[in-house]
Amino acid sequence: MKNILLVLFVLNLIISCKVNNKNEDPKDTVILKENKPRSKSDSTPRNAPIINIVDTVALPYHFISVKDSAVNNIRLSLKLGFIYSDRLSNLIKHSKLKITGHPMACYKTQKAPFFFEAGIAIDKKPAKLEPGIIYKHIGKRKVIVAHFFGPYEETVQAYQILNDWLKDNKKKAIDKPYEIYVEDPLDENGKAKDPYQVQTDIVIPYE
C-alpha cells in the first residue's frame, strides 16, 4: 500500500499545478535518447526539465480503476485521494491482490471541470468488483514514453514532444495518454525531494 499512500503527495502537486498548464511551446527542455535520470552533477540549467523519450513495448497487465469528474481542483484532489487510499486500497486488501505497478491516472481535460480515470496495476482479476470500480486486462502494445524529471507544471512539454514524435513518425495514438507516478516524491524523512530527481512517466499507446 506504500505506493498508493505516497502518491497522494504527488497528487497534491498535480492539482496545484494543473490549472496553470497551458499549450505553450517547449522551452529549455533537455531531451535524452537513453533511459538515464538526471544526476546531481548534471550541468544542465536547473529550470530545464529532463525529458527522456523511449519507444518501447508495454507488457500485458491487469488494471483496476475508477472514472470520475470534479468541478474544481480542490474537489479533484479530494476525489483522487479517496480513490487511491480508500476505494482501490480496500478492494486490493479484501480480494488479496498484489500491486504490480505504480499509481496511474489519465485526464480528458486539463482544466476544470476535470474528467479523469485513476487506477493501479494488480496481479490478477478480482473475484468480485465493487460498484464503480472498473477492471481491464491491457494487452501487449507499442508505447512511446516520456520519462520526465522536473517540476510537474512543465509536463505539458512532454505531452507536446510525444505528440510531435507521433506526427513525425506517422504513427497514430490508439488510446488516451496516461501518467505513471514512478518515484516516491518524499525522502526517508518525509520531506519533498528535488523535483529533478523525481520521475513521472507520460505514456501514449500507438500503432
FIKOLZA-1660 file (N, C-alpha, C; in steps of 0.1 Angstrom, whole numbers, plus 5000, padded with zeros to 4 digits):
% residues 207
   i   px   py   pz ch aa at
   1 5008 4988 5000  A  M  N
   1 5000 5000 5000  A  M CA
   1 5008 5013 5000  A  M  C
   2 5021 5011 5002  A  K  N
   2 5030 5023 5003  A  K CA
   2 5029 5032 4991  A  K  C
   3 5029 5026 4979  A  N  N
   3 5028 5034 4967  A  N CA
   3 5015 5042 4966  A  N  C
   4 5004 5036 4970  A  I  N
   4 4991 5043 4969  A  I CA
   4 4991 5055 4979  A  I  C
   5 4996 5053 4991  A  L  N
   5 4996 5064 5001  A  L CA
   5 5005 5075 4998  A  L  C
   6 5017 5071 4993  A  L  N
   6 5027 5082 4990  A  L CA
   6 5023 5090 4978  A  L  C
   7 5016 5084 4968  A  V  N
   7 5012 5091 4956  A  V CA
   7 5003 5103 4959  A  V  C
   8 4997 5103 4971  A  L  N
   8 4988 5114 4975  A  L CA
   8 4995 5127 4975  A  L  C
   9 5008 5127 4979  A  F  N
   9 5016 5139 4979  A  F CA
   9 5018 5144 4965  A  F  C
  10 5021 5134 4955  A  V  N
  10 5022 5138 4941  A  V CA
  10 5009 5144 4936  A  V  C
  11 4998 5138 4940  A  L  N
  11 4985 5143 4935  A  L CA
  11 4983 5157 4939  A  L  C
  12 4987 5161 4951  A  N  N
  12 4985 5175 4956  A  N CA
  12 4994 5184 4947  A  N  C
  13 5005 5180 4943  A  L  N
  13 5014 5188 4934  A  L CA
  13 5007 5189 4921  A  L  C
  14 5001 5178 4916  A  I  N
  14 4995 5178 4903  A  I CA
  14 4983 5188 4903  A  I  C
  15 4975 5187 4913  A  I  N
  15 4963 5196 4914  A  I CA
  15 4967 5210 4915  A  I  C
  16 4977 5213 4922  A  S  N
  16 4981 5227 4924  A  S CA
  16 4987 5233 4911  A  S  C
  17 4992 5224 4902  A  C  N
  17 4998 5229 4890  A  C CA
  17 4989 5228 4878  A  C  C
  18 4979 5219 4878  A  K  N
  18 4972 5216 4866  A  K CA
  18 4964 5228 4861  A  K  C
  19 4959 5236 4869  A  V  N
  19 4952 5248 4864  A  V CA
  19 4960 5258 4857  A  V  C
  20 4974 5257 4858  A  N  N
  20 4983 5266 4852  A  N CA
  20 4989 5260 4839  A  N  C
  21 4986 5247 4836  A  N  N
  21 4991 5241 4824  A  N CA
  21 4985 5248 4812  A  N  C
  22 4993 5253 4803  A  K  N
  22 4989 5259 4790  A  K CA
  22 4996 5253 4779  A  K  C
  23 4991 5254 4767  A  N  N
  23 4997 5248 4755  A  N CA
  23 5008 5257 4750  A  N  C
  24 5019 5258 4757  A  E  N
  24 5030 5267 4753  A  E CA
  24 5040 5258 4745  A  E  C
  25 5048 5265 4737  A  D  N
  25 5059 5258 4730  A  D CA
  25 5069 5253 4740  A  D  C
  26 5075 5241 4738  A  P  N
  26 5085 5236 4747  A  P CA
  26 5097 5246 4748  A  P  C
  27 5102 5248 4760  A  K  N
  27 5113 5257 4762  A  K CA
  27 5123 5251 4772  A  K  C
  28 5135 5254 4770  A  D  N
  28 5146 5250 4780  A  D CA
  28 5144 5235 4783  A  D  C
  29 5142 5227 4773  A  T  N
  29 5140 5213 4775  A  T CA
  29 5152 5205 4771  A  T  C
  30 5156 5195 4779  A  V  N
  30 5167 5186 4775  A  V CA
  30 5161 5173 4772  A  V  C
  31 5163 5168 4760  A  I  N
  31 5157 5155 4755  A  I CA
  31 5168 5145 4754  A  I  C
  32 5167 5134 4761  A  L  N
  32 5177 5124 4761  A  L CA
  32 5173 5112 4753  A  L  C
  33 5182 5104 4747  A  K  N
  33 5178 5092 4740  A  K CA
  33 5179 5080 4749  A  K  C
  34 5187 5080 4759  A  E  N
  34 5189 5069 4768  A  E CA
  34 5180 5070 4780  A  E  C
  35 5177 5059 4787  A  N  N
  35 5169 5059 4799  A  N CA
  35 5178 5062 4811  A  N  C
  36 5182 5075 4812  A  K  N
  36 5191 5079 4823  A  K CA
  36 5185 5091 4831  A  K  C
  37 5183 5090 4844  A  P  N
  37 5177 5101 4851  A  P CA
  37 5188 5112 4853  A  P  C
  38 5184 5123 4856  A  R  N
  38 5193 5134 4859  A  R CA
  38 5201 5131 4871  A  R  C
  39 5214 5134 4870  A  S  N
  39 5224 5132 4881  A  S CA
  39 5226 5145 4888  A  S  C
  40 5231 5144 4900  A  K  N
  40 5233 5156 4908  A  K CA
  40 5245 5164 4902  A  K  C
  41 5253 5158 4894  A  S  N
  41 5264 5165 4888  A  S CA
  41 5261 5171 4874  A  S  C
  42 5249 5168 4870  A  D  N
  42 5245 5173 4856  A  D CA
  42 5246 5188 4856  A  D  C
  43 5252 5194 4846  A  S  N
  43 5254 5208 4845  A  S CA
  43 5242 5215 4838  A  S  C
  44 5232 5208 4834  A  T  N
  44 5220 5214 4827  A  T CA
  44 5214 5224 4836  A  T  C
  45 5209 5236 4831  A  P  N
  45 5203 5246 4839  A  P CA
  45 5192 5240 4847  A  P  C
  46 5190 5245 4860  A  R  N
  46 5180 5239 4869  A  R CA
  46 5166 5241 4864  A  R  C
  47 5163 5251 4855  A  N  N
  47 5150 5253 4851  A  N CA
  47 5146 5245 4838  A  N  C
  48 5155 5236 4834  A  A  N
  48 5153 5228 4822  A  A CA
  48 5149 5214 4826  A  A  C
  49 5136 5210 4824  A  P  N
  49 5132 5196 4827  A  P CA
  49 5140 5186 4818  A  P  C
  50 5142 5174 4823  A  I  N
  50 5148 5163 4815  A  I CA
  50 5136 5155 4810  A  I  C
  51 5136 5153 4797  A  I  N
  51 5125 5145 4791  A  I CA
  51 5132 5135 4782  A  I  C
  52 5131 5122 4786  A  N  N
  52 5138 5111 4780  A  N CA
  52 5127 5103 4772  A  N  C
  53 5128 5103 4759  A  I  N
  53 5118 5097 4750  A  I CA
  53 5123 5083 4747  A  I  C
  54 5114 5073 4750  A  V  N
  54 5117 5059 4747  A  V CA
  54 5105 5052 4739  A  V  C
  55 5109 5046 4728  A  D  N
  55 5099 5039 4720  A  D CA
  55 5101 5024 4725  A  D  C
  56 5090 5018 4730  A  T  N
  56 5091 5005 4736  A  T CA
  56 5078 4997 4735  A  T  C
  57 5078 4986 4742  A  V  N
  57 5066 4978 4742  A  V CA
  57 5061 4976 4757  A  V  C
  58 5049 4978 4760  A  A  N
  58 5043 4976 4773  A  A CA
  58 5038 4962 4774  A  A  C
  59 5042 4954 4784  A  L  N
  59 5037 4941 4786  A  L CA
  59 5023 4940 4791  A  L  C
  60 5016 4929 4789  A  P  N
  60 5002 4928 4794  A  P CA
  60 5001 4930 4809  A  P  C
  61 4990 4936 4814  A  Y  N
  61 4988 4937 4829  A  Y CA
  61 4973 4938 4832  A  Y  C
  62 4970 4935 4844  A  H  N
  62 4956 4937 4850  A  H CA
  62 4956 4951 4856  A  H  C
  63 4944 4957 4855  A  F  N
  63 4943 4971 4859  A  F CA
  63 4929 4973 4865  A  F  C
  64 4929 4980 4877  A  I  N
  64 4916 4984 4883  A  I CA
  64 4916 4999 4884  A  I  C
  65 4904 5005 4882  A  S  N
  65 4904 5020 4881  A  S CA
  65 4890 5025 4885  A  S  C
  66 4889 5038 4887  A  V  N
  66 4877 5045 4889  A  V CA
  66 4876 5057 4880  A  V  C
  67 4865 5059 4873  A  K  N
  67 4863 5071 4865  A  K CA
  67 4855 5081 4873  A  K  C
  68 4858 5093 4872  A  D  N
  68 4851 5103 4880  A  D CA
  68 4853 5117 4873  A  D  C
  69 4847 5127 4879  A  S  N
  69 4849 5141 4875  A  S CA
  69 4849 5150 4887  A  S  C
  70 4854 5162 4885  A  A  N
  70 4854 5172 4896  A  A CA
  70 4852 5185 4890  A  A  C
  71 4845 5194 4898  A  V  N
  71 4842 5207 4893  A  V CA
  71 4854 5217 4894  A  V  C
  72 4863 5214 4903  A  N  N
  72 4874 5223 4905  A  N CA
  72 4886 5215 4911  A  N  C
  73 4898 5221 4912  A  N  N
  73 4910 5215 4916  A  N CA
  73 4909 5209 4930  A  N  C
  74 4902 5216 4939  A  I  N
  74 4901 5211 4953  A  I CA
  74 4893 5198 4953  A  I  C
  75 4882 5197 4946  A  R  N
  75 4874 5185 4945  A  R CA
  75 4882 5174 4939  A  R  C
  76 4890 5177 4929  A  L  N
  76 4898 5167 4922  A  L CA
  76 4908 5161 4931  A  L  C
  77 4915 5169 4939  A  S  N
  77 4924 5164 4949  A  S CA
  77 4918 5155 4959  A  S  C
  78 4906 5159 4964  A  L  N
  78 4899 5150 4974  A  L CA
  78 4895 5137 4968  A  L  C
  79 4890 5138 4955  A  K  N
  79 4885 5125 4949  A  K CA
  79 4896 5116 4946  A  K  C
  80 4907 5121 4941  A  L  N
  80 4919 5112 4938  A  L CA
  80 4924 5106 4951  A  L  C
  81 4925 5113 4961  A  G  N
  81 4929 5108 4974  A  G CA
  81 4920 5097 4979  A  G  C
  82 4907 5099 4977  A  F  N
  82 4897 5089 4982  A  F CA
  82 4898 5076 4973  A  F  C
  83 4900 5078 4960  A  I  N
  83 4901 5066 4951  A  I CA
  83 4913 5057 4954  A  I  C
  84 4925 5064 4956  A  Y  N
  84 4937 5056 4958  A  Y CA
  84 4937 5050 4972  A  Y  C
  85 4934 5058 4982  A  S  N
  85 4937 5054 4996  A  S CA
  85 4925 5046 5002  A  S  C
  86 4913 5047 4996  A  D  N
  86 4901 5041 5002  A  D CA
  86 4896 5030 4992  A  D  C
  87 4890 5034 4981  A  R  N
  87 4883 5025 4972  A  R CA
  87 4892 5014 4967  A  R  C
  88 4903 5018 4960  A  L  N
  88 4911 5008 4954  A  L CA
  88 4919 5000 4965  A  L  C
  89 4923 5007 4975  A  S  N
  89 4930 5001 4986  A  S CA
  89 4922 4990 4993  A  S  C
  90 4909 4993 4995  A  N  N
  90 4900 4983 5002  A  N CA
  90 4898 4971 4993  A  N  C
  91 4896 4973 4980  A  L  N
  91 4894 4962 4971  A  L CA
  91 4907 4953 4970  A  L  C
  92 4918 4959 4970  A  I  N
  92 4931 4951 4969  A  I CA
  92 4932 4943 4982  A  I  C
  93 4929 4949 4993  A  K  N
  93 4931 4942 5006  A  K CA
  93 4921 4931 5007  A  K  C
  94 4908 4933 5004  A  H  N
  94 4898 4923 5006  A  H CA
  94 4899 4912 4996  A  H  C
  95 4904 4915 4984  A  S  N
  95 4905 4905 4974  A  S CA
  95 4918 4898 4974  A  S  C
  96 4927 4902 4983  A  K  N
  96 4940 4896 4985  A  K CA
  96 4948 4897 4971  A  K  C
  97 4948 4909 4966  A  L  N
  97 4955 4912 4954  A  L CA
  97 4969 4918 4957  A  L  C
  98 4978 4918 4947  A  K  N
  98 4991 4924 4949  A  K CA
  98 4992 4935 4939  A  K  C
  99 4998 4946 4943  A  I  N
  99 5001 4957 4934  A  I CA
  99 5013 4954 4926  A  I  C
 100 5012 4955 4913  A  T  N
 100 5023 4952 4904  A  T CA
 100 5029 4964 4897  A  T  C
 101 5024 4976 4899  A  G  N
 101 5028 4987 4892  A  G CA
 101 5026 5000 4901  A  G  C
 102 5029 5011 4895  A  H  N
 102 5028 5024 4902  A  H CA
 102 5014 5030 4899  A  H  C
 103 5009 5039 4908  A  P  N
 103 4996 5045 4905  A  P CA
 103 4997 5053 4892  A  P  C
 104 4985 5053 4885  A  M  N
 104 4984 5059 4872  A  M CA
 104 4971 5067 4871  A  M  C
 105 4971 5077 4862  A  A  N
 105 4959 5085 4860  A  A CA
 105 4960 5091 4846  A  A  C
 106 4948 5092 4840  A  C  N
 106 4947 5100 4828  A  C CA
 106 4936 5110 4829  A  C  C
 107 4937 5121 4821  A  Y  N
 107 4928 5132 4822  A  Y CA
 107 4923 5135 4808  A  Y  C
 108 4909 5136 4807  A  K  N
 108 4903 5140 4795  A  K CA
 108 4905 5155 4793  A  K  C
 109 4905 5162 4804  A  T  N
 109 4906 5177 4804  A  T CA
 109 4917 5182 4813  A  T  C
 110 4924 5193 4809  A  Q  N
 110 4935 5198 4816  A  Q CA
 110 4931 5210 4824  A  Q  C
 111 4918 5213 4824  A  K  N
 111 4913 5224 4832  A  K CA
 111 4898 5221 4837  A  K  C
 112 4894 5227 4847  A  A  N
 112 4880 5225 4853  A  A CA
 112 4869 5227 4842  A  A  C
 113 4859 5219 4842  A  P  N
 113 4857 5207 4851  A  P CA
 113 4866 5195 4846  A  P  C
 114 4871 5187 4855  A  F  N
 114 4881 5177 4852  A  F CA
 114 4873 5163 4850  A  F  C
 115 4877 5156 4840  A  F  N
 115 4872 5142 4838  A  F CA
 115 4884 5133 4838  A  F  C
 116 4884 5124 4846  A  F  N
 116 4897 5116 4848  A  F CA
 116 4894 5101 4851  A  F  C
 117 4904 5093 4850  A  E  N
 117 4904 5079 4854  A  E CA
 117 4917 5076 4862  A  E  C
 118 4915 5071 4874  A  A  N
 118 4927 5068 4883  A  A CA
 118 4927 5054 4886  A  A  C
 119 4939 5047 4886  A  G  N
 119 4939 5033 4888  A  G CA
 119 4953 5028 4891  A  G  C
 120 4954 5015 4892  A  I  N
 120 4967 5009 4895  A  I CA
 120 4967 4994 4890  A  I  C
 121 4979 4990 4886  A  A  N
 121 4981 4976 4881  A  A CA
 121 4981 4966 4892  A  A  C
 122 4975 4954 4890  A  I  N
 122 4975 4944 4900  A  I CA
 122 4978 4930 4894  A  I  C
 123 4980 4920 4902  A  D  N
 123 4985 4907 4897  A  D CA
 123 4975 4898 4890  A  D  C
 124 4962 4900 4893  A  K  N
 124 4952 4892 4887  A  K CA
 124 4938 4899 4887  A  K  C
 125 4928 4893 4880  A  K  N
 125 4915 4898 4880  A  K CA
 125 4908 4896 4894  A  K  C
 126 4902 4906 4899  A  P  N
 126 4895 4904 4912  A  P CA
 126 4883 4894 4910  A  P  C
 127 4881 4886 4921  A  A  N
 127 4870 4877 4920  A  A CA
 127 4856 4884 4920  A  A  C
 128 4856 4896 4926  A  K  N
 128 4844 4904 4927  A  K CA
 128 4847 4918 4927  A  K  C
 129 4840 4926 4919  A  L  N
 129 4843 4941 4918  A  L CA
 129 4832 4948 4926  A  L  C
 130 4836 4959 4933  A  E  N
 130 4827 4967 4939  A  E CA
 130 4821 4977 4929  A  E  C
 131 4809 4982 4931  A  P  N
 131 4802 4991 4922  A  P CA
 131 4811 5003 4919  A  P  C
 132 4812 5006 4906  A  G  N
 132 4820 5018 4902  A  G CA
 132 4835 5015 4900  A  G  C
 133 4840 5004 4903  A  I  N
 133 4854 5000 4901  A  I CA
 133 4854 4992 4888  A  I  C
 134 4863 4996 4879  A  I  N
 134 4864 4990 4866  A  I CA
 134 4877 4981 4865  A  I  C
 135 4875 4969 4859  A  Y  N
 135 4886 4960 4857  A  Y CA
 135 4889 4960 4842  A  Y  C
 136 4902 4960 4839  A  K  N
 136 4906 4959 4825  A  K CA
 136 4918 4949 4824  A  K  C
 137 4919 4942 4814  A  H  N
 137 4932 4935 4811  A  H CA
 137 4938 4942 4798  A  H  C
 138 4949 4948 4800  A  I  N
 138 4955 4956 4790  A  I CA
 138 4965 4947 4783  A  I  C
 139 4964 4945 4770  A  G  N
 139 4973 4936 4763  A  G CA
 139 4986 4942 4759  A  G  C
 140 4995 4934 4754  A  K  N
 140 5008 4939 4749  A  K CA
 140 5006 4949 4738  A  K  C
 141 5013 4961 4739  A  R  N
 141 5011 4971 4728  A  R CA
 141 5023 4980 4728  A  R  C
 142 5025 4986 4717  A  K  N
 142 5036 4996 4715  A  K CA
 142 5032 5009 4722  A  K  C
 143 5042 5015 4728  A  V  N
 143 5040 5027 4735  A  V CA
 143 5052 5036 4733  A  V  C
 144 5050 5049 4733  A  I  N
 144 5060 5059 4733  A  I CA
 144 5059 5066 4747  A  I  C
 145 5071 5066 4754  A  V  N
 145 5071 5070 4768  A  V CA
 145 5080 5082 4769  A  V  C
 146 5076 5092 4777  A  A  N
 146 5084 5103 4781  A  A CA
 146 5088 5101 4796  A  A  C
 147 5100 5098 4799  A  H  N
 147 5104 5098 4813  A  H CA
 147 5108 5112 4817  A  H  C
 148 5100 5118 4826  A  F  N
 148 5101 5132 4829  A  F CA
 148 5107 5134 4843  A  F  C
 149 5116 5143 4843  A  F  N
 149 5123 5148 4856  A  F CA
 149 5122 5163 4857  A  F  C
 150 5115 5168 4866  A  G  N
 150 5114 5182 4868  A  G CA
 150 5101 5187 4874  A  G  C
 151 5098 5200 4875  A  P  N
 151 5086 5204 4881  A  P CA
 151 5074 5199 4873  A  P  C
 152 5064 5195 4881  A  Y  N
 152 5052 5188 4874  A  Y CA
 152 5045 5198 4864  A  Y  C
 153 5045 5211 4867  A  E  N
 153 5038 5220 4858  A  E CA
 153 5045 5221 4844  A  E  C
 154 5057 5215 4843  A  E  N
 154 5063 5215 4830  A  E CA
 154 5060 5202 4822  A  E  C
 155 5052 5193 4827  A  T  N
 155 5049 5181 4820  A  T CA
 155 5042 5183 4807  A  T  C
 156 5036 5195 4805  A  V  N
 156 5029 5199 4793  A  V CA
 156 5039 5198 4781  A  V  C
 157 5052 5200 4784  A  Q  N
 157 5062 5199 4773  A  Q CA
 157 5063 5185 4769  A  Q  C
 158 5063 5175 4778  A  A  N
 158 5064 5161 4775  A  A CA
 158 5052 5157 4766  A  A  C
 159 5040 5161 4769  A  Y  N
 159 5029 5158 4760  A  Y CA
 159 5031 5163 4746  A  Y  C
 160 5036 5175 4745  A  Q  N
 160 5038 5181 4732  A  Q CA
 160 5049 5174 4724  A  Q  C
 161 5059 5170 4731  A  I  N
 161 5070 5163 4724  A  I CA
 161 5066 5149 4720  A  I  C
 162 5058 5142 4728  A  L  N
 162 5052 5129 4724  A  L CA
 162 5043 5130 4712  A  L  C
 163 5035 5140 4712  A  N  N
 163 5026 5142 4700  A  N CA
 163 5034 5146 4687  A  N  C
 164 5044 5153 4689  A  D  N
 164 5053 5156 4678  A  D CA
 164 5060 5144 4672  A  D  C
 165 5064 5135 4682  A  W  N
 165 5070 5122 4678  A  W CA
 165 5061 5114 4669  A  W  C
 166 5048 5113 4674  A  L  N
 166 5038 5105 4666  A  L CA
 166 5036 5111 4652  A  L  C
 167 5035 5124 4652  A  K  N
 167 5034 5131 4639  A  K CA
 167 5046 5128 4630  A  K  C
 168 5057 5130 4635  A  D  N
 168 5070 5129 4627  A  D CA
 168 5072 5115 4622  A  D  C
 169 5067 5105 4630  A  N  N
 169 5069 5091 4626  A  N CA
 169 5057 5085 4620  A  N  C
 170 5047 5093 4617  A  K  N
 170 5035 5089 4610  A  K CA
 170 5028 5078 4618  A  K  C
 171 5027 5079 4631  A  K  N
 171 5021 5070 4640  A  K CA
 171 5008 5076 4645  A  K  C
 172 4999 5067 4650  A  K  N
 172 4986 5071 4655  A  K CA
 172 4983 5066 4669  A  K  C
 173 4979 5075 4678  A  A  N
 173 4976 5071 4692  A  A CA
 173 4964 5062 4691  A  A  C
 174 4964 5051 4699  A  I  N
 174 4952 5042 4699  A  I CA
 174 4945 5042 4713  A  I  C
 175 4950 5050 4722  A  D  N
 175 4943 5052 4735  A  D CA
 175 4948 5065 4741  A  D  C
 176 4941 5069 4751  A  K  N
 176 4944 5082 4758  A  K CA
 176 4958 5081 4765  A  K  C
 177 4965 5092 4765  A  P  N
 177 4978 5092 4772  A  P CA
 177 4975 5091 4787  A  P  C
 178 4984 5085 4794  A  Y  N
 178 4983 5084 4809  A  Y CA
 178 4996 5087 4816  A  Y  C
 179 4995 5090 4828  A  E  N
 179 5007 5093 4836  A  E CA
 179 5009 5082 4847  A  E  C
 180 5022 5079 4849  A  I  N
 180 5026 5069 4859  A  I CA
 180 5035 5076 4869  A  I  C
 181 5032 5075 4881  A  Y  N
 181 5039 5082 4892  A  Y CA
 181 5049 5073 4898  A  Y  C
 182 5061 5073 4892  A  V  N
 182 5071 5063 4894  A  V CA
 182 5079 5064 4907  A  V  C
 183 5083 5076 4910  A  E  N
 183 5092 5079 4921  A  E CA
 183 5084 5083 4934  A  E  C
 184 5089 5079 4945  A  D  N
 184 5084 5084 4958  A  D CA
 184 5088 5099 4959  A  D  C
 185 5079 5109 4959  A  P  N
 185 5083 5123 4960  A  P CA
 185 5088 5127 4973  A  P  C
 186 5088 5118 4983  A  L  N
 186 5093 5122 4997  A  L CA
 186 5105 5113 5000  A  L  C
 187 5114 5119 5007  A  D  N
 187 5126 5112 5012  A  D CA
 187 5123 5104 5024  A  D  C
 188 5132 5097 5030  A  E  N
 188 5130 5089 5042  A  E CA
 188 5126 5097 5054  A  E  C
 189 5128 5110 5054  A  N  N
 189 5124 5118 5065  A  N CA
 189 5110 5125 5062  A  N  C
 190 5104 5122 5051  A  G  N
 190 5091 5128 5048  A  G CA
 190 5092 5141 5042  A  G  C
 191 5103 5146 5037  A  K  N
 191 5105 5159 5031  A  K CA
 191 5104 5157 5016  A  K  C
 192 5100 5168 5009  A  A  N
 192 5099 5167 4995  A  A CA
 192 5112 5167 4988  A  A  C
 193 5114 5158 4978  A  K  N
 193 5126 5157 4971  A  K CA
 193 5128 5168 4961  A  K  C
 194 5140 5169 4956  A  D  N
 194 5142 5178 4944  A  D CA
 194 5134 5172 4933  A  D  C
 195 5125 5180 4927  A  P  N
 195 5117 5175 4916  A  P CA
 195 5125 5170 4904  A  P  C
 196 5137 5174 4902  A  Y  N
 196 5146 5169 4892  A  Y CA
 196 5151 5155 4894  A  Y  C
 197 5148 5150 4906  A  Q  N
 197 5152 5136 4910  A  Q CA
 197 5139 5127 4911  A  Q  C
 198 5128 5132 4907  A  V  N
 198 5115 5125 4908  A  V CA
 198 5110 5122 4894  A  V  C
 199 5107 5110 4891  A  Q  N
 199 5103 5106 4878  A  Q CA
 199 5088 5104 4876  A  Q  C
 200 5083 5110 4866  A  T  N
 200 5069 5108 4862  A  T CA
 200 5069 5104 4847  A  T  C
 201 5063 5093 4844  A  D  N
 201 5062 5088 4830  A  D CA
 201 5049 5092 4824  A  D  C
 202 5050 5098 4812  A  I  N
 202 5038 5100 4804  A  I CA
 202 5039 5091 4792  A  I  C
 203 5028 5083 4790  A  V  N
 203 5028 5072 4781  A  V CA
 203 5016 5074 4771  A  V  C
 204 5019 5071 4758  A  I  N
 204 5009 5071 4747  A  I CA
 204 5010 5058 4740  A  I  C
 205 5000 5049 4740  A  P  N
 205 4999 5037 4732  A  P CA
 205 4997 5041 4717  A  P  C
 206 5004 5034 4708  A  Y  N
 206 5002 5038 4694  A  Y CA
 206 5003 5026 4685  A  Y  C
 207 4999 5029 4672  A  E  N
 207 5001 5018 4662  A  E CA
 207 5007 5024 4649  A  E  C
% end
